[in-house]
Amino acid sequence: MESAVEGRTASVLFAGFRALGLFSNDIPHVVRYNALKRRFYVTTCVGKSFHTYDVQKLSLVAVSNSVPQDICCMAADGRLVFAAYGNVFSAFARNKEIVHTFKGHKAEIHLLQPFGDHVISVDTDSVLIIWHIYSEEEYLQLTFDKSVFKISTILHPSTYLNKVLLGSEQGSLQLWNIKSNKLLYTFPGWKVGVTALQQAPAVDVVAIGLVSGQVVIHNIKFDETLMKFHQDWGPITSISFRTDGHPIMAAGSPCGHIGLWDLEDKKLINQMRNAHSTAISGLTFLHREPLLVTNGADNALRIWIFDGPTGEGRLLRLRMGHSASLTKIRYYGQNGQQILSASQDGTLQSFSTVHEKFNKSLGHGLVNKKIVKRKGLQNTMSVRLPPITQFAAEEARQSDWDGVIACHQGKLSCSTWNYQRSTIGAYFLKPKNVKANSATATAVDITSCGNFAIIGLSSGAVDVYNMQSGIHRGSFGDEKAHAGSVRGVAVDGLNQLAITAGSERLLKFWNFKSKVLVHSLSLDSPPNVMLLHRDSGILGLALDDFSITVLDIETRKIVREFSGHQGQINDMTFSPDGRWLISAAMDCSVRTWDLPSGCLIDCFLLDSAPLNVTMSPTGDFLATSHVDHLGIYLWSNISLYSVVSLRPLPPDYVPSVLMLPGTCQTQGLEALEEQIEPSDEMIEYESPEQLNEQLVTLSLLPESRWKNLLNLDVIKKKNKPKEPPKVPQSAPFFIPTVPGLVPRFAVPEPTSDPQQSKVVNLGILAQKSNFYLKLEEGLQNNQYEGALNLLKELGPSGIETELRNLSPEDGGSIEAMRSFLSMIGVMLDRKRDFELAQAYLALFLKLHLRMLPSEPVLLEELVKLSSQCSCCIWLVGVRIA
């Protein structure tokens, strides 16, 4: 066992499954048109893979395989998607599989441009390489002096055969013929860096975005500037033109605003402010459609439609996740299909583990929703509530009133939320006699019935509120419950007991109804996290000294203590059955503790510290969130679909670092196959035939084989047919079978003698069954297993026939009957097949009751059995009388 544990480094309980809530990052999207299906598809980057969405419904149609590093730029043509990572880039077919890989750059690639059967790549050292796609061979390489001309953008102008236009950070532009390897023309530029190049609907006209915020519409054939526009929002990040008959140009900015310019009137006609909360990574007008696709580093992909009279765009569809680190995640409901998450961006969102179409956002918390809605200030940061730090949810009364309670960073009042309506609720719960700046809400919980919310403050007060009316329903303690800040609150499943934990190292138990202190317990260190498993009444406490204490709230005693984390414990979760406690800490480890044995049974490290951990109510997934990551990562529970050996880990166990799961599900399955290769860890338990010689062991036969042996005559009378069976006119051919419960064909025994004698052997006429022969052998060697196995294969009628034929009147003998009683004695001595021995002996006594008292040999065997069988005691008593 020890060698198996020493060789194990990966997690045996959890395997990476997939990531939720990732839709986009700072890499510009790519739009493709499928002529066969007549649909547009948009591809966005999410770390080491990319997603492909159908623009019509914005549904996810494909997830690519992961690459070794984060993708740094993308491009696409009608057949392939190109993605660069580091100094290498690959071509993906069917939006998923890598079919070509191109290696040759020494610096990181930051620009890709498909060019027919070739593709152009540019790295940060301004080395431009042209590759042949299918042979993966280098066609041409151009090296630029990055101090003079550092390439920042690249464009293939329409109708310009074999030519590309290069923009530089120094401001100049160059037009190259890549077939003849000649510089055709150099545009002096505007003395500021070029950030974007975009082909206009008109031939020879190109839009040039500059660092200064200017957009220059330039004719590259005559080197003539047609018009200029200027935006005050910083450098131009991306440009796109409408091609559905309206002369409109859209330009993105680093602050998330989009400017819409009329090219005929040469003026700004509209502003799309706060289209994204971060910089606009990419924007694209779909060809001949009034639709604009935008994405940004705020983890959002949006589609805008321009159908208004003034040309403004309204939001049509979106896929959005969190744009900042997550502060808390918890499963919502009992089906394990929704995860509620709060983030530093101030939003509360719900992510589905089944399909992205079930995702929904509960929005930002607003200080006064009515005033904000009346004045139209939804996007003003001053009216938004700070980020949610803690929340509790209960679905019991979600259709009647708010079922989510949340406390905000630095705020005294706690907000309620309605999950069904996906909006902030009607109440802000706060005590009336406490000033707003004197305390903040630090802990919340909601009862299992959904009627009451319990809120703990940094001042030590703990208050109870009614969720339906928002009315204050009492406080714990005379003035306040704790002398220090409240670190955790919890209520049991029957609303009988409330538990609060304070920073002064005290854990207090209160009567929930009367608010009276029931018990107080001193802790070794201030608590950091408190979690109650309501079904089992087990309370978990993570302390500031990096240890974990587990209590039973019924006895109010400490039942387990765990230590092993090397950093602050951020979160904990129980398995649905309450057997496992899973903890996540700043030492980048996730540990699983087995409560019945009090041992550490699983541990694995991550490259990013886990902030939150929660387990599905169905036990199939573990969800985690991490520092500097915007997604929720699911880990499948291997013990549900594979044999897992849960052996205690030694104190010096060194776990391995696991990679966070990607958005593609196959990654976790491949990792699982690698983990379950060692077979010495998977030892299946085989139950012995008998646990102990002193224990009575029953057989595995069904009751129909032995329970009705004494009532066979009654059963046969009830089942007697009213009419004799009718013989079919032409009976089909059947292969003869041997009578019994197990169907077997009667195979004739081969004879070794080629000349068979015609003289009849009278010995074969003796009616001795196999069971009878086995009993005769048992008299000689005292081995009755063969005879017992034959009886086990027979049905009730066959058993009665065999036992009836043991008497001398039916062709048997006294010796055979004595052998049968000896077999029963052996079964009772070994205490195996106990119910069969009783049933067989009872039937034997019923059949041969008149004969047994007259045979001394059989009576002697019955005397031996009388100590173990009540039937024999009665029979021996009758004989003595």
Secondary structure, 3 states (H helix, E strand, C coil): CHHHHHHCCCCCCEEEEEEECCCCCCCCCEEEEECCCCEEEEEEEECCEEEEEECCCCEEEEECCCCCCCCCEEEECCCEEEEEECCEEEEEECCCEEEEEEECCCCCEEEEEEECCEEEEEECCCEEEEEECCCCCEEEEEECCCCCCCEEEEECCCCCCCEEEEEECCCCEEEEECCCCEEEEEECCCCCCEEEEEECCCCCEEEEEECCCEEEEEECCCCEEEEEEECCCCCCCCEEECCCCCCEEEEECCCCCEEEEECCCCEEEEEECCCCCCCEEEEEECCCCCEEEEEECCCEEEEEECCCCCCCCEEEEEEECCCCCEEEEEEECCCCCEEEEEECCCEEEEEECCCHHHCEEEEECECCHHHHHHHCCCCCHHHECCCEEEEEECCCCCCCCCCEEEEECCCCCEEEEECCCCEEEEEEECCCCCCCCCCCEEEEEECCCCCEEEEEECCCCEEEEECCCCCEEEECCCCCCCCCCEEEEEECCCCCEEEEEECCCEEEEEECCCCCEEEEEECCCCEEEEEEECCCCEEEEEECCCEEEEEECCCCEEEEEEECCCCCEEEEEECCCCCEEEEEECCCEEEEEECCCCEEEEEEEECCCEEEEEECCCCCEEEEEECCCCCEEEEEEHHHCCCCCCCCCCCCCCCCEECCCCCCCHHHHHHHHHHCCCCCCCCCCCCCCCCCCCCCECCCCCHHHCCCHHHHHHHHHHCCCCCCCCCCCCCCCCCCEECCCCCEECCCCCCCCCCCCCCCCHHHHCCCCHHHHHHHHHHHHCCCHHHHHHHHHCCHHHHHHHHHCCCHHHCCCHHHHHHHHHHHHHHHHHCECHHHHHHHHHHHHHHCCCCHHHCHHHHHHHHHHCCCCHHHHHHHHHHHC
